[in-house]
Amino acid sequence: MRENYTVARPYAQAAFELAREQGDLGAWSDMLKLISMVVADAQMPLILENPKLDSAYQTDFIVDICGDQLTAAGKNFVRVLADARRLSQAPAIYKSYERLRLEQEQVVEVEVLTAYPLDDQERVRITRTLEQRFGKKINISTRIDKSLIGGSIIRAGDSVIDASIKGSLRQLGSQLAE
């Protein structure tokens, strides 16, 4: 995992710098996500790991799949990755790029796990509270986990707030065991 990040980081940084120069961080995000999804397909190792297929073939193959959703610069990026035999790193490159983009845009990605769906008021309250705490815009995604029983777990970067009943019971169990 660490190796993927080390390899991906310079490519993500290069894409980010180009996107920033072009004033098109969102379009590059979309292109890198698409390339990442194509490369992550279960059949792609047959193309990417085949020593008989040269980088030009791999580039054409991926560009054809992506169609007109890639700009000329996006197509060139695919070629650079193929020439360096780094196409398999596209998902890690996308993740690294997204971190840079969100930092630039002053946005924090937050995942909220709840036992039950959040209503609009709860979502707004969580968003406002976290915007005050982090001083940045918040982009919330939610996921249901019935095992939490009640409450929620909020993950924002390296921060985790466990306000679930399951977490409280676990903490109580640890205290009683001491």
N, C-alpha and C positions, 0 to 999 in steps of 0.2 A: 504494500500500500504506500509506504513512504517513498519507495523507488518510483512508483507511478507519479507521485506528486513532484518529485525532483525532476523527472523527465518532462512532465507536462508544463511545469511553471514557466520556462522560457518561451514556449510556444504560446501559452495563454497571455503572457506579458506582451509578446509581439503583436498578437491579435488585438489586445486591448489598446495598445498604443496606436495602432492603425485605425481602429474604430473611433478612438477619441479624436484623432486628427480629422477623420471624416465626419465627426459629429454624429455618429450612427451606432451608439452602443447597443441599442435595442435590436437593430438588424443583425449585427454580428452575434448577438446572443441567440437569436433565432437560427442563424446559419449553423453555429457551433452545436446547438441542440440537435438540429436535424442530422448533421454529420455524425454526432455522437450516437443517435438512435440507429442510424444505418449501420454503423460499425459494430454496435452492440448486438445486432441480429445474430441469432444462433448459427446461421449459415456463413457468416462472414469469415470465420477462420479458414474456410476452404479457399477463399480468395486471398486473404492477407498473409497466410502462412505457406502458400504454395510457392516454392522457389522457382517454378517454371513461369510464373506470371510476373512480368516486370512492373515497375512503378507506373509506367505510362498506362498499362492495362488497368491497374488498380485505380488510378486517378479517373480514367474514362468511365470505369464501372460505377464508381461512387458518384461522379458528376452526373452521369446519365440517370441514376436513381433520384438524385436530388432535383434534377431538372432546372427550371428557371427560378428556383428558390435560392440559388446561389448567385451572388454577383460575380463579376470577373475576379475581384480580389478574393472572394470565397473559394472560387475554383482554383485559383493560384495557391491558396492556403492548403487545399487538399493535395495539390501536386507537391508542395514542399513536404508535407507529412509523408506522402507516399515515397518520395525520393529518399527521405531519411529513415524509411521503414518504421514510421511512428504512427501510422493510421490507427493501430490498435489502442493508442493512448488518447484517442478523441474524447471518450467520456471523462477522463481525468482532466484533459485540457478544458473541456466545457465547465466542469466544476470549478476549476481554478479561475477561469475567466469570470464566472458568475460572482465569485468572491470579490474580485477586483471591481466589477461593475457595481455591485451593491455598495461597496465601500465608497466608490466615487459618487454614487447617487444618494449617499447617506440613508441607506435603507437597511433594516435588520430583518432577516428572514426568521419567522417565529413559527414553531410547530406547537399546536395545542392538542394534547390528547385528553379526551374526556370520555366518561362512561356513557354520556348521552349527548345528542346534538346540541350545539350552542344556539340560543336564539339570537336575534339581531342585537338586542340590548346588551347581552353578555359579551358578544363579540366587540361591540363598540367600547364597552367599559374596559375590557382587556387591552384593546388597542390603545386607548387613551392613557391608561396606566403605564403601559410599556413605553409609549412615546415619551412620557415624562421621565421615566427611569433612564432610558438610553439616550434621550435627546435626539432621536432620529425617527424617520418614518418607519412604520412597521408594516410588514407584509405577512399576514397570518394565513397559515394553512391548518386545517383541523383534521383530526383522525379520531375515530371512535374505537375505544378499547374497553369493552364491558368488564374486563377483569379489574378495572380501577374501582369498581363498586360505586363510587361517587367522587366528586371533585375533579381536579385536572392536574396534568403535568405540563408545564410550559418549558419548551427548549428554545433558547435564543443564543445561537453561537455556542460558547462554552458554558453559558449559564443554564442551570436547570432549577426550576421551582416546582417542587413536588407538593401539591396541595390536595393529593388524592387520599381517599379513605384507606386504600391499600398501602400507600406510603406511610400513613399515620400508624396503621396497625403494625407494619414492619418496624417502625421506629420504637413503638411501644414494646414490641417483642424483644428488641435489642436491649432496651433499658431494663426490662424485667430479667433478662438473662445475666445481667452484670452483677 
